Amino acid sequence: MFSWTEILVVVSIGILVFGGKKLPALGRALRDSILGFKKGIQGKADERPLRDVTPPPPETHGSGKK
């Protein structure tokens, strides 16, 4: 397990590298990534329906006679 000193050093380096304003956004992104990973592992289906990716049929222009 990590000691408080190690955690403090990592947080301090994070503040120096990313700045205080970016850390909350990075934390949210990390949380969303972890939650998405857990959902994928548990096999929960995404609530959004999948998009149809089949190409449309080819269009015909006129009757083909000149």
PDB file with SEQRES, HELIX, SHEET and CRYST1 records, atoms N, CA, C and O in Angstrom:
SEQRES   1 A   66  MET PHE SER TRP THR GLU ILE LEU VAL VAL VAL SER ILE          
SEQRES   2 A   66  GLY ILE LEU VAL PHE GLY GLY LYS LYS LEU PRO ALA LEU          
SEQRES   3 A   66  GLY ARG ALA LEU ARG ASP SER ILE LEU GLY PHE LYS LYS          
SEQRES   4 A   66  GLY ILE GLN GLY LYS ALA ASP GLU ARG PRO LEU ARG ASP          
SEQRES   5 A   66  VAL THR PRO PRO PRO PRO GLU THR HIS GLY SER GLY LYS          
SEQRES   6 A   66  LYS                                                          
HELIX    1 AA1 TRP A    4  PHE A   18  1                                  15    
HELIX    2 AA2 LEU A   23  GLN A   42  1                                  20    
CRYST1    1.000    1.000    1.000  90.00  90.00  90.00 P 1           1          
ATOM      1  N   MET A   1       0.843  -1.180   0.000  1.00  0.00           N  
ATOM      2  CA  MET A   1       0.000   0.000   0.000  1.00  0.00           C  
ATOM      3  C   MET A   1       0.886   1.240   0.000  1.00  0.00           C  
ATOM      4  O   MET A   1       2.051   1.177   0.393  1.00  0.00           O  
ATOM      5  N   PHE A   2       0.338   2.355  -0.437  1.00  0.00           N  
ATOM      6  CA  PHE A   2       1.105   3.589  -0.517  1.00  0.00           C  
ATOM      7  C   PHE A   2       1.079   4.328   0.812  1.00  0.00           C  
ATOM      8  O   PHE A   2       0.084   4.303   1.537  1.00  0.00           O  
ATOM      9  N   SER A   3       2.184   4.981   1.113  1.00  0.00           N  
ATOM     10  CA  SER A   3       2.215   5.809   2.326  1.00  0.00           C  
ATOM     11  C   SER A   3       1.765   7.226   1.964  1.00  0.00           C  
ATOM     12  O   SER A   3       1.705   7.588   0.789  1.00  0.00           O  
ATOM     13  N   TRP A   4       1.456   8.008   2.973  1.00  0.00           N  
ATOM     14  CA  TRP A   4       0.998   9.376   2.742  1.00  0.00           C  
ATOM     15  C   TRP A   4       2.081  10.215   2.083  1.00  0.00           C  
ATOM     16  O   TRP A   4       1.772  11.122   1.310  1.00  0.00           O  
ATOM     17  N   THR A   5       3.325   9.932   2.370  1.00  0.00           N  
ATOM     18  CA  THR A   5       4.423  10.686   1.761  1.00  0.00           C  
ATOM     19  C   THR A   5       4.457  10.462   0.254  1.00  0.00           C  
ATOM     20  O   THR A   5       4.636  11.409  -0.512  1.00  0.00           O  
ATOM     21  N   GLU A   6       4.288   9.224  -0.169  1.00  0.00           N  
ATOM     22  CA  GLU A   6       4.290   8.921  -1.606  1.00  0.00           C  
ATOM     23  C   GLU A   6       3.116   9.571  -2.310  1.00  0.00           C  
ATOM     24  O   GLU A   6       3.263  10.110  -3.407  1.00  0.00           O  
ATOM     25  N   ILE A   7       1.953   9.522  -1.682  1.00  0.00           N  
ATOM     26  CA  ILE A   7       0.760  10.149  -2.267  1.00  0.00           C  
ATOM     27  C   ILE A   7       0.952  11.656  -2.373  1.00  0.00           C  
ATOM     28  O   ILE A   7       0.582  12.256  -3.382  1.00  0.00           O  
ATOM     29  N   LEU A   8       1.517  12.265  -1.359  1.00  0.00           N  
ATOM     30  CA  LEU A   8       1.769  13.711  -1.359  1.00  0.00           C  
ATOM     31  C   LEU A   8       2.743  14.097  -2.462  1.00  0.00           C  
ATOM     32  O   LEU A   8       2.554  15.119  -3.122  1.00  0.00           O  
ATOM     33  N   VAL A   9       3.775  13.303  -2.670  1.00  0.00           N  
ATOM     34  CA  VAL A   9       4.747  13.576  -3.731  1.00  0.00           C  
ATOM     35  C   VAL A   9       4.080  13.478  -5.101  1.00  0.00           C  
ATOM     36  O   VAL A   9       4.310  14.333  -5.957  1.00  0.00           O  
ATOM     37  N   VAL A  10       3.263  12.457  -5.323  1.00  0.00           N  
ATOM     38  CA  VAL A  10       2.598  12.290  -6.613  1.00  0.00           C  
ATOM     39  C   VAL A  10       1.625  13.439  -6.879  1.00  0.00           C  
ATOM     40  O   VAL A  10       1.573  13.959  -7.994  1.00  0.00           O  
ATOM     41  N   VAL A  11       0.865  13.833  -5.877  1.00  0.00           N  
ATOM     42  CA  VAL A  11      -0.077  14.951  -6.037  1.00  0.00           C  
ATOM     43  C   VAL A  11       0.674  16.246  -6.307  1.00  0.00           C  
ATOM     44  O   VAL A  11       0.255  17.038  -7.151  1.00  0.00           O  
ATOM     45  N   SER A  12       1.765  16.470  -5.610  1.00  0.00           N  
ATOM     46  CA  SER A  12       2.565  17.685  -5.825  1.00  0.00           C  
ATOM     47  C   SER A  12       3.121  17.743  -7.241  1.00  0.00           C  
ATOM     48  O   SER A  12       3.091  18.794  -7.880  1.00  0.00           O  
ATOM     49  N   ILE A  13       3.626  16.624  -7.729  1.00  0.00           N  
ATOM     50  CA  ILE A  13       4.137  16.592  -9.102  1.00  0.00           C  
ATOM     51  C   ILE A  13       3.006  16.815 -10.098  1.00  0.00           C  
ATOM     52  O   ILE A  13       3.197  17.490 -11.109  1.00  0.00           O  
ATOM     53  N   GLY A  14       1.824  16.253  -9.823  1.00  0.00           N  
ATOM     54  CA  GLY A  14       0.668  16.470 -10.700  1.00  0.00           C  
ATOM     55  C   GLY A  14       0.278  17.929 -10.775  1.00  0.00           C  
ATOM     56  O   GLY A  14      -0.055  18.429 -11.850  1.00  0.00           O  
ATOM     57  N   ILE A  15       0.314  18.626  -9.636  1.00  0.00           N  
ATOM     58  CA  ILE A  15      -0.026  20.055  -9.626  1.00  0.00           C  
ATOM     59  C   ILE A  15       1.020  20.848 -10.400  1.00  0.00           C  
ATOM     60  O   ILE A  15       0.678  21.777 -11.131  1.00  0.00           O  
ATOM     61  N   LEU A  16       2.282  20.489 -10.246  1.00  0.00           N  
ATOM     62  CA  LEU A  16       3.336  21.204 -10.970  1.00  0.00           C  
ATOM     63  C   LEU A  16       3.258  20.970 -12.473  1.00  0.00           C  
ATOM     64  O   LEU A  16       3.482  21.894 -13.255  1.00  0.00           O  
ATOM     65  N   VAL A  17       2.946  19.753 -12.882  1.00  0.00           N  
ATOM     66  CA  VAL A  17       2.930  19.429 -14.309  1.00  0.00           C  
ATOM     67  C   VAL A  17       1.670  19.957 -14.991  1.00  0.00           C  
ATOM     68  O   VAL A  17       1.751  20.585 -16.047  1.00  0.00           O  
ATOM     69  N   PHE A  18       0.506  19.704 -14.390  1.00  0.00           N  
ATOM     70  CA  PHE A  18      -0.750  20.030 -15.064  1.00  0.00           C  
ATOM     71  C   PHE A  18      -1.351  21.353 -14.623  1.00  0.00           C  
ATOM     72  O   PHE A  18      -2.168  21.921 -15.348  1.00  0.00           O  
ATOM     73  N   GLY A  19      -0.981  21.853 -13.478  1.00  0.00           N  
ATOM     74  CA  GLY A  19      -1.572  23.089 -12.981  1.00  0.00           C  
ATOM     75  C   GLY A  19      -2.855  22.810 -12.231  1.00  0.00           C  
ATOM     76  O   GLY A  19      -3.506  21.788 -12.448  1.00  0.00           O  
ATOM     77  N   GLY A  20      -3.215  23.725 -11.347  1.00  0.00           N  
ATOM     78  CA  GLY A  20      -4.382  23.536 -10.493  1.00  0.00           C  
ATOM     79  C   GLY A  20      -5.708  23.545 -11.230  1.00  0.00           C  
ATOM     80  O   GLY A  20      -6.669  22.926 -10.775  1.00  0.00           O  
ATOM     81  N   LYS A  21      -5.778  24.235 -12.362  1.00  0.00           N  
ATOM     82  CA  LYS A  21      -7.051  24.356 -13.085  1.00  0.00           C  
ATOM     83  C   LYS A  21      -7.381  23.099 -13.888  1.00  0.00           C  
ATOM     84  O   LYS A  21      -8.554  22.790 -14.095  1.00  0.00           O  
ATOM     85  N   LYS A  22      -6.374  22.383 -14.334  1.00  0.00           N  
ATOM     86  CA  LYS A  22      -6.614  21.197 -15.168  1.00  0.00           C  
ATOM     87  C   LYS A  22      -6.843  19.929 -14.351  1.00  0.00           C  
ATOM     88  O   LYS A  22      -7.402  18.965 -14.874  1.00  0.00           O  
ATOM     89  N   LEU A  23      -6.434  19.899 -13.100  1.00  0.00           N  
ATOM     90  CA  LEU A  23      -6.557  18.677 -12.309  1.00  0.00           C  
ATOM     91  C   LEU A  23      -7.991  18.189 -12.130  1.00  0.00           C  
ATOM     92  O   LEU A  23      -8.217  16.983 -12.231  1.00  0.00           O  
ATOM     93  N   PRO A  24      -8.987  19.064 -11.868  1.00  0.00           N  
ATOM     94  CA  PRO A  24     -10.364  18.546 -11.757  1.00  0.00           C  
ATOM     95  C   PRO A  24     -10.854  17.895 -13.058  1.00  0.00           C  
ATOM     96  O   PRO A  24     -11.537  16.872 -13.022  1.00  0.00           O  
ATOM     97  N   ALA A  25     -10.509  18.482 -14.189  1.00  0.00           N  
ATOM     98  CA  ALA A  25     -10.919  17.894 -15.473  1.00  0.00           C  
ATOM     99  C   ALA A  25     -10.235  16.555 -15.699  1.00  0.00           C  
ATOM    100  O   ALA A  25     -10.850  15.619 -16.210  1.00  0.00           O  
ATOM    101  N   LEU A  26      -8.970  16.462 -15.320  1.00  0.00           N  
ATOM    102  CA  LEU A  26      -8.265  15.187 -15.454  1.00  0.00           C  
ATOM    103  C   LEU A  26      -8.856  14.135 -14.531  1.00  0.00           C  
ATOM    104  O   LEU A  26      -8.955  12.964 -14.899  1.00  0.00           O  
ATOM    105  N   GLY A  27      -9.248  14.546 -13.337  1.00  0.00           N  
ATOM    106  CA  GLY A  27      -9.873  13.618 -12.400  1.00  0.00           C  
ATOM    107  C   GLY A  27     -11.199  13.080 -12.922  1.00  0.00           C  
ATOM    108  O   GLY A  27     -11.491  11.890 -12.800  1.00  0.00           O  
ATOM    109  N   ARG A  28     -12.010  13.981 -13.513  1.00  0.00           N  
ATOM    110  CA  ARG A  28     -13.287  13.551 -14.088  1.00  0.00           C  
ATOM    111  C   ARG A  28     -13.070  12.597 -15.253  1.00  0.00           C  
ATOM    112  O   ARG A  28     -13.772  11.595 -15.383  1.00  0.00           O  
ATOM    113  N   ALA A  29     -12.093  12.912 -16.099  1.00  0.00           N  
ATOM    114  CA  ALA A  29     -11.807  12.046 -17.246  1.00  0.00           C  
ATOM    115  C   ALA A  29     -11.334  10.674 -16.776  1.00  0.00           C  
ATOM    116  O   ALA A  29     -11.720   9.653 -17.346  1.00  0.00           O  
ATOM    117  N   LEU A  30     -10.507  10.648 -15.745  1.00  0.00           N  
ATOM    118  CA  LEU A  30     -10.034   9.377 -15.197  1.00  0.00           C  
ATOM    119  C   LEU A  30     -11.194   8.584 -14.603  1.00  0.00           C  
ATOM    120  O   LEU A  30     -11.291   7.373 -14.801  1.00  0.00           O  
ATOM    121  N   ARG A  31     -12.080   9.279 -13.866  1.00  0.00           N  
ATOM    122  CA  ARG A  31     -13.249   8.601 -13.281  1.00  0.00           C  
ATOM    123  C   ARG A  31     -14.133   8.007 -14.368  1.00  0.00           C  
ATOM    124  O   ARG A  31     -14.560   6.857 -14.260  1.00  0.00           O  
ATOM    125  N   ASP A  32     -14.413   8.785 -15.420  1.00  0.00           N  
ATOM    126  CA  ASP A  32     -15.257   8.291 -16.514  1.00  0.00           C  
ATOM    127  C   ASP A  32     -14.611   7.093 -17.212  1.00  0.00           C  
ATOM    128  O   ASP A  32     -15.299   6.152 -17.608  1.00  0.00           O  
ATOM    129  N   SER A  33     -13.296   7.133 -17.357  1.00  0.00           N  
ATOM    130  CA  SER A  33     -12.596   6.018 -17.989  1.00  0.00           C  
ATOM    131  C   SER A  33     -12.699   4.751 -17.147  1.00  0.00           C  
ATOM    132  O   SER A  33     -12.942   3.663 -17.669  1.00  0.00           O  
ATOM    133  N   ILE A  34     -12.513   4.904 -15.844  1.00  0.00           N  
ATOM    134  CA  ILE A  34     -12.591   3.746 -14.955  1.00  0.00           C  
ATOM    135  C   ILE A  34     -14.002   3.179 -14.936  1.00  0.00           C  
ATOM    136  O   ILE A  34     -14.179   1.962 -14.977  1.00  0.00           O  
ATOM    137  N   LEU A  35     -15.013   4.047 -14.874  1.00  0.00           N  
ATOM    138  CA  LEU A  35     -16.398   3.571 -14.875  1.00  0.00           C  
ATOM    139  C   LEU A  35     -16.749   2.873 -16.185  1.00  0.00           C  
ATOM    140  O   LEU A  35     -17.434   1.851 -16.178  1.00  0.00           O  
ATOM    141  N   GLY A  36     -16.282   3.420 -17.311  1.00  0.00           N  
ATOM    142  CA  GLY A  36     -16.522   2.784 -18.602  1.00  0.00           C  
ATOM    143  C   GLY A  36     -15.851   1.426 -18.691  1.00  0.00           C  
ATOM    144  O   GLY A  36     -16.414   0.481 -19.242  1.00  0.00           O  
ATOM    145  N   PHE A  37     -14.644   1.332 -18.146  1.00  0.00           N  
ATOM    146  CA  PHE A  37     -13.941   0.060 -18.136  1.00  0.00           C  
ATOM    147  C   PHE A  37     -14.684  -0.967 -17.293  1.00  0.00           C  
ATOM    148  O   PHE A  37     -14.817  -2.123 -17.694  1.00  0.00           O  
ATOM    149  N   LYS A  38     -15.168  -0.549 -16.124  1.00  0.00           N  
ATOM    150  CA  LYS A  38     -15.913  -1.462 -15.253  1.00  0.00           C  
ATOM    151  C   LYS A  38     -17.196  -1.935 -15.923  1.00  0.00           C  
ATOM    152  O   LYS A  38     -17.558  -3.107 -15.814  1.00  0.00           O  
ATOM    153  N   LYS A  39     -17.891  -1.027 -16.619  1.00  0.00           N  
ATOM    154  CA  LYS A  39     -19.110  -1.419 -17.333  1.00  0.00           C  
ATOM    155  C   LYS A  39     -18.785  -2.444 -18.416  1.00  0.00           C  
ATOM    156  O   LYS A  39     -19.520  -3.413 -18.604  1.00  0.00           O  
ATOM    157  N   GLY A  40     -17.685  -2.225 -19.122  1.00  0.00           N  
ATOM    158  CA  GLY A  40     -17.290  -3.156 -20.171  1.00  0.00           C  
ATOM    159  C   GLY A  40     -16.938  -4.520 -19.622  1.00  0.00           C  
ATOM    160  O   GLY A  40     -17.264  -5.539 -20.230  1.00  0.00           O  
ATOM    161  N   ILE A  41     -16.278  -4.551 -18.481  1.00  0.00           N  
ATOM    162  CA  ILE A  41     -15.904  -5.820 -17.862  1.00  0.00           C  
ATOM    163  C   ILE A  41     -17.142  -6.567 -17.384  1.00  0.00           C  
ATOM    164  O   ILE A  41     -17.224  -7.787 -17.525  1.00  0.00           O  
ATOM    165  N   GLN A  42     -18.101  -5.845 -16.821  1.00  0.00           N  
ATOM    166  CA  GLN A  42     -19.307  -6.474 -16.291  1.00  0.00           C  
ATOM    167  C   GLN A  42     -20.279  -6.871 -17.386  1.00  0.00           C  
ATOM    168  O   GLN A  42     -21.223  -7.618 -17.130  1.00  0.00           O  
ATOM    169  N   GLY A  43     -20.068  -6.388 -18.598  1.00  0.00           N  
ATOM    170  CA  GLY A  43     -20.914  -6.772 -19.717  1.00  0.00           C  
ATOM    171  C   GLY A  43     -22.207  -5.974 -19.801  1.00  0.00           C  
ATOM    172  O   GLY A  43     -23.148  -6.395 -20.474  1.00  0.00           O  
ATOM    173  N   LYS A  44     -22.267  -4.841 -19.135  1.00  0.00           N  
ATOM    174  CA  LYS A  44     -23.474  -4.021 -19.226  1.00  0.00           C  
ATOM    175  C   LYS A  44     -23.525  -3.372 -20.596  1.00  0.00           C  
ATOM    176  O   LYS A  44     -22.527  -2.845 -21.089  1.00  0.00           O  
ATOM    177  N   ALA A  45     -24.696  -3.417 -21.199  1.00  0.00           N  
ATOM    178  CA  ALA A  45     -24.866  -2.846 -22.533  1.00  0.00           C  
ATOM    179  C   ALA A  45     -24.935  -1.335 -22.452  1.00  0.00           C  
ATOM    180  O   ALA A  45     -25.425  -0.772 -21.473  1.00  0.00           O  
ATOM    181  N   ASP A  46     -24.444  -0.694 -23.482  1.00  0.00           N  
ATOM    182  CA  ASP A  46     -24.531   0.752 -23.576  1.00  0.00           C  
ATOM    183  C   ASP A  46     -25.986   1.137 -23.805  1.00  0.00           C  
ATOM    184  O   ASP A  46     -26.700   0.454 -24.540  1.00  0.00           O  
ATOM    185  N   GLU A  47     -26.425   2.209 -23.190  1.00  0.00           N  
ATOM    186  CA  GLU A  47     -27.833   2.604 -23.297  1.00  0.00           C  
ATOM    187  C   GLU A  47     -28.152   3.219 -24.655  1.00  0.00           C  
ATOM    188  O   GLU A  47     -29.315   3.284 -25.055  1.00  0.00           O  
ATOM    189  N   ARG A  48     -27.123   3.668 -25.359  1.00  0.00           N  
ATOM    190  CA  ARG A  48     -27.360   4.250 -26.672  1.00  0.00           C  
ATOM    191  C   ARG A  48     -27.451   3.148 -27.724  1.00  0.00           C  
ATOM    192  O   ARG A  48     -26.648   2.215 -27.693  1.00  0.00           O  
ATOM    193  N   PRO A  49     -28.402   3.226 -28.651  1.00  0.00           N  
ATOM    194  CA  PRO A  49     -28.460   2.203 -29.703  1.00  0.00           C  
ATOM    195  C   PRO A  49     -27.280   2.365 -30.659  1.00  0.00           C  
ATOM    196  O   PRO A  49     -26.760   3.465 -30.843  1.00  0.00           O  
ATOM    197  N   LEU A  50     -26.872   1.265 -31.256  1.00  0.00           N  
ATOM    198  CA  LEU A  50     -25.773   1.318 -32.204  1.00  0.00           C  
ATOM    199  C   LEU A  50     -26.223   1.980 -33.491  1.00  0.00           C  
ATOM    200  O   LEU A  50     -27.369   1.834 -33.915  1.00  0.00           O  
ATOM    201  N   ARG A  51     -25.316   2.700 -34.097  1.00  0.00           N  
ATOM    202  CA  ARG A  51     -25.602   3.403 -35.336  1.00  0.00           C  
ATOM    203  C   ARG A  51     -25.508   2.435 -36.510  1.00  0.00           C  
ATOM    204  O   ARG A  51     -24.622   1.581 -36.546  1.00  0.00           O  
ATOM    205  N   ASP A  52     -26.408   2.566 -37.457  1.00  0.00           N  
ATOM    206  CA  ASP A  52     -26.383   1.723 -38.651  1.00  0.00           C  
ATOM    207  C   ASP A  52     -25.257   2.218 -39.556  1.00  0.00           C  
ATOM    208  O   ASP A  52     -25.262   3.376 -39.974  1.00  0.00           O  
ATOM    209  N   VAL A  53     -24.303   1.358 -39.857  1.00  0.00           N  
ATOM    210  CA  VAL A  53     -23.157   1.765 -40.652  1.00  0.00           C  
ATOM    211  C   VAL A  53     -23.145   1.130 -42.040  1.00  0.00           C  
ATOM    212  O   VAL A  53     -22.126   1.182 -42.728  1.00  0.00           O  
ATOM    213  N   THR A  54     -24.257   0.532 -42.462  1.00  0.00           N  
ATOM    214  CA  THR A  54     -24.300  -0.048 -43.797  1.00  0.00           C  
ATOM    215  C   THR A  54     -24.368   1.077 -44.823  1.00  0.00           C  
ATOM    216  O   THR A  54     -25.075   2.062 -44.613  1.00  0.00           O  
ATOM    217  N   PRO A  55     -23.640   0.941 -45.927  1.00  0.00           N  
ATOM    218  CA  PRO A  55     -23.661   2.002 -46.936  1.00  0.00           C  
ATOM    219  C   PRO A  55     -25.005   2.045 -47.656  1.00  0.00           C  
ATOM    220  O   PRO A  55     -25.664   1.016 -47.799  1.00  0.00           O  
ATOM    221  N   PRO A  56     -25.413   3.221 -48.107  1.00  0.00           N  
ATOM    222  CA  PRO A  56     -26.682   3.318 -48.839  1.00  0.00           C  
ATOM    223  C   PRO A  56     -26.549   2.630 -50.198  1.00  0.00           C  
ATOM    224  O   PRO A  56     -25.443   2.483 -50.718  1.00  0.00           O  
ATOM    225  N   PRO A  57     -27.680   2.208 -50.773  1.00  0.00           N  
ATOM    226  CA  PRO A  57     -27.617   1.558 -52.093  1.00  0.00           C  
ATOM    227  C   PRO A  57     -27.144   2.563 -53.146  1.00  0.00           C  
ATOM    228  O   PRO A  57     -27.379   3.763 -53.004  1.00  0.00           O  
ATOM    229  N   PRO A  58     -26.481   2.081 -54.197  1.00  0.00           N  
ATOM    230  CA  PRO A  58     -26.002   3.010 -55.237  1.00  0.00           C  
ATOM    231  C   PRO A  58     -27.173   3.672 -55.952  1.00  0.00           C  
ATOM    232  O   PRO A  58     -28.197   3.049 -56.232  1.00  0.00           O  
ATOM    233  N   GLU A  59     -26.988   4.937 -56.233  1.00  0.00           N  
ATOM    234  CA  GLU A  59     -28.048   5.698 -56.918  1.00  0.00           C  
ATOM    235  C   GLU A  59     -27.921   5.514 -58.424  1.00  0.00           C  
ATOM    236  O   GLU A  59     -26.816   5.421 -58.958  1.00  0.00           O  
ATOM    237  N   THR A  60     -29.053   5.465 -59.094  1.00  0.00           N  
ATOM    238  CA  THR A  60     -29.050   5.389 -60.551  1.00  0.00           C  
ATOM    239  C   THR A  60     -29.512   6.745 -61.076  1.00  0.00           C  
ATOM    240  O   THR A  60     -30.496   7.308 -60.596  1.00  0.00           O  
ATOM    241  N   HIS A  61     -28.797   7.251 -62.057  1.00  0.00           N  
ATOM    242  CA  HIS A  61     -29.114   8.564 -62.624  1.00  0.00           C  
ATOM    243  C   HIS A  61     -29.795   8.354 -63.975  1.00  0.00           C  
ATOM    244  O   HIS A  61     -29.143   8.004 -64.959  1.00  0.00           O  
ATOM    245  N   GLY A  62     -31.090   8.567 -64.014  1.00  0.00           N  
ATOM    246  CA  GLY A  62     -31.828   8.433 -65.270  1.00  0.00           C  
ATOM    247  C   GLY A  62     -32.012   6.978 -65.667  1.00  0.00           C  
ATOM    248  O   GLY A  62     -31.766   6.068 -64.875  1.00  0.00           O  
ATOM    249  N   SER A  63     -32.446   6.771 -66.903  1.00  0.00           N  
ATOM    250  CA  SER A  63     -32.723   5.415 -67.359  1.00  0.00           C  
ATOM    251  C   SER A  63     -31.494   4.784 -68.011  1.00  0.00           C  
ATOM    252  O   SER A  63     -31.511   3.592 -68.320  1.00  0.00           O  
ATOM    253  N   GLY A  64     -30.452   5.542 -68.223  1.00  0.00           N  
ATOM    254  CA  GLY A  64     -29.235   5.004 -68.819  1.00  0.00           C  
ATOM    255  C   GLY A  64     -29.224   5.105 -70.331  1.00  0.00           C  
ATOM    256  O   GLY A  64     -28.202   4.783 -70.937  1.00  0.00           O  
ATOM    257  N   LYS A  65     -30.322   5.542 -70.991  1.00  0.00           N  
ATOM    258  CA  LYS A  65     -30.388   5.670 -72.439  1.00  0.00           C  
ATOM    259  C   LYS A  65     -30.067   7.094 -72.847  1.00  0.00           C  
ATOM    260  O   LYS A  65     -30.397   8.047 -72.142  1.00  0.00           O  
ATOM    261  N   LYS A  66     -29.411   7.227 -74.008  1.00  0.00           N  
ATOM    262  CA  LYS A  66     -29.101   8.573 -74.514  1.00  0.00           C  
ATOM    263  C   LYS A  66     -29.739   8.791 -75.840  1.00  0.00           C  
ATOM    264  O   LYS A  66     -29.593   9.864 -76.426  1.00  0.00           O  
TER     265      LYS A  66                                                      
END                                                                             
